[in-house]
Every structure is written in C-alpha cells, then in structure tokens.
Amino acid sequence: MYKVTTADIQKLREMTDAGMMDCKKALEEAQGDYDAAQDWLRKKGIAKAAKREDRDANEGVVVAITDASQKKGIMVALNCETDFVARNDNFIGLTNKIANIALEKSPATLEELLALPIEGSVSIGEKVGEQNGIIGEKVELSRYELLTGELVLTYNHSNNKRSVLVALNKNNDSFEQAGRDIAMQIAAMSPVSVSKDDVDPKIIEREIEVGKDLARNEGKPEEMLEKIAMGRLNKFFQENTLLSQKFVKNNDQNVDQYLKSLDKDLTVTAFKQVAL
C-alpha cells in the first residue's frame, strides 16, 4: 500500500500548483505515479487552478427557469473569464443542465447544489471544476437562487448576462404577461426591495446620513437636516423600491397602481435578480 510522504506532496505541488490536500489525494489515487496524479488533478480541474484563483471570472451565463406549475423558479450563474467562452454552446448547455437539476431537486443552498450528481457519480462541483482544466479559464458556479410563490415568472436577457425571478400572490393565466412585464421592470430598474417596508435597515441608515451630509454641505441649518434627509429618503423609496417605481411601460402609473388596475389585490411577494 503506497504511503504518501510530505516530500511527494511538495513535489507534486511544484509541478501543478494544486493544494496540499488535493495533491495528497491525487497521489493516493495514482499510487505514487506522478504522471497519473497530474492526470487525476487535470480531470478534476484542480491542476494549475490555483494560478487562476486571483483572476476575475466576470463573464458567464445566467439563466432563470420555472417548473410547469409556475409556482417554483430557480436561477443559476456559471461564471468564466471571457465572453468567448460564455458564448460557447457547450458552456451554455452546461449552465442549462445545472439549472434543470436545481429545478428538479430544489437544494436549499449553493453548496447543496454543488454536491448533487450531474453525470453518474460526478457531482456538479466536480463537473464545474473539470472545466477549469478543459477550458483553461477560471470557471465557477457563483450564484443559485430559489423562489416560490403562487405565480413565478422569469426574465432572461438576450445576452445571458441578467436574469430575474418574480413571484405574484395570485395564479391566473391573465397575470402571466403582467408578471413578465414586472420581471423586465426589475431587470431595467434594479430595485432594492419590493416595497419600502422591506428595505434593509442599513440602506435606510446610510441614505439618511448621506441626506444629512448633502444638506449640511448645501449650508442648510442643523435643525433642518433630519427633515431634509427624510424627504430625500422618501424620494429614494419612490425610485428604488419596486412597487413605488414608475412603471416602465406607462410612466403615468407606478408598479403598484399597474397591478391594482388588473386586480385590486394583485401584488408582488418577492423577487430575485442576478446580473453579471
């Protein structure tokens, strides 16, 4: 039985730039054969991957899909370094394959998704890792989102760089187009939340402080700063929360008014957006 030594691990590290534990595992699998160990690392996408860790993987593909009932949707983002790779049919196909597995299995986290099988005993994480060696770029599954609701709709931008999931509180065929319009609104206007009631308190605190500083720099009296800042905060809510935003297809209405024109109780319960 071959026993891995520290010297063996260090030698393989120098040859591949892989991590110590990866080198140890490779040598164990290869029974001390350095060529076979390098091949094992390459197949796993580990060899020389360390050299790519500090490189930016800002390109890639984002995709959002829903199940047949339209009560569940998922979104995944597979990143790479160049647009050339992102436009490759195989890369796009892999992203879609991962998305379909995510939709079927509904894992709770990205880590759980990476552990799911994609080809026999090969996990999604291992498959993505292999791409580092095959493509020669840093490749990573960077985002996974799951959204459920009475009616979940998607928007996928034509360049595969931005996707949206949005959930409505009522499921009716007549609301599908409205949901798609709202998803497009989210992609275009990037709201921070559904309404002012669910804005992150840290964002509110920051906006108030910025508002005070702006008023102070404008020479406004100290006792007026709070009132001025709150006025600016209300404007922030109007421009940056979904239901209060002007509807992109009709600026005479905000999004909430548009939805209420279709059904007095219709509203958005949640949304998620991923953009590269």
Beta strands, then each sheet from edge to edge (+ up, - down):
strand 1: 59-66
strand 2: 72-80
strand 3: 117-119
strand 4: 122-123
strand 5: 140-148
strand 6: 151-156
strand 7: 162-168
strand 8: 246-247
strand 9: 250-254
strand 10: 268-275
sheet 1: 1+ 2- 5+
sheet 2: 3+ 4-
sheet 3: 6+ 7- 10+
sheet 4: 8+ 9-
end
